């Protein structure tokens, strides 16, 4: 009997411990002038603030009610836990908060706060300073210590850490073609629960979100994309005074590009045709329906691929195209020896900083096959490692970084395509240089092909990097080169 009572007492104490451990949060925030004056969270010089910035970080939210000054109220009839940083309130100059045109008197929420712990995040690519600023603002707002490391090749370092059994970061910045290996290595966790619970995927460009899907699961949260563009120097080439309305060139225009160049010694265009990264758009733009076939293979020795390589060789033969790798191509452009290049959108800030009168066009239109040459969409996002100490807190940081306001600021400074479609037009609405970036970047997204998470892309890219050189140099005939590439790709994919 004594043992039974002792057991009951132990269970009772354990239940009390569990109840106390659940951090229940319930509050009503009454909005008045003194609140805005005395609280650092809101100031009169901001025009929008996310609901999530008004409260502690939440593990779960049961109820949110807005009471308005006119006596009406609004109750969210869905769980908005994963949307806390996506619900925006406007502010008036006197600090009044407004939701859907109604002035807010008070906000009442009920839920559970997140457990707070230190975080570590690895970031990469362009925008180190800008991204660190966003992460630091999250750290300051919520009192969380965050270790942010710039890791140029986070994918390789993460795999190395796993093999060495080292402590992993909580969050790592990835690109879509990293996903297959990271998934196979059990380095990252799937994030289906974020998208399934938020049910607000309409704000995302589908292609950007879907690029991180592999095996019917989502493995990373999209942030931004870079894409192929024709970048040209208005000082060196004149498209018949039609550049304001010109969405792009046709393939025939490209073949006759020497007619637009303002000096005979200037090379019309240059790009790295040795690279499978630049070849894939042309391969797809000559009538190919799928990059990865239904059986998981990649077909490169078909008619579309042959047409693409023959077209590129024709441009080179007729002195329209200079085939150079990225550094040499960029040097030609900076030295004003070529009027245009096909490069990544990430190059725009650098080229503009040098004072180049830069114009942009989408990749050409193939009038014969009635389709665009589709640019690749090189997508970056955030993955949460399987051994993250605090996956919920990691989630909140990612949601903060990728909310619309932060996307507009980050992507706007670096000419990125934001993952949220509604952010794109706002970013480039008033760029001041007469170039309609938002329209051309949106066209690029609509026509583009997201680099797939499938390992087949990596096999294709490494194979074509070697084989295209033989075709371009004349060491192999085009069909022979493509047949050789096909055999290599097939053998590599069979061994997966």
Secondary structure, 3 states (H helix, E strand, C coil): CHHHHHHHHHHHHHHHHHHHHCCEEEEEEECCHHHHHHCCCCCCCCCEEEHHHCCCCEEEEEEEEEEECCCCEEECCCCCHHHCCCCEEEECCCCCEEECCEEEEEEEEEEEECCCCCEEEEECCCCHHHHHHHHHHHHHHHCCCEEEEECCCHHHHHHHHHHCCCCCCCEEEEEHHHHHHHHHCCCECCCHHHHHHHCCHHHECHHHHHCCEECCEECCEEEEEEEEEEEEECCCECCCCCCCCCCEEEHHHHHCHHHCECCCCCECEEECCCCHHHHHHHHHHCCCCCCECCCCCECCCCHHHHHHHHHHHHHHHCCCEEECCHHHHHHHHHCCCECEEEEEHHHHHHHHHCCCCEEEEEEEEECCCCEECCCEEEEEEEEEECCCCCHHHHHHHHHHHCCHHHHHHHHHHHCCEECEHHHHHHHCCCCCCCCCHHHHHHHHHHHCEECCCCHHHHHHHHHHHHHHHHHHHCCCCHHHHHHHHHHHHHHHHHCC
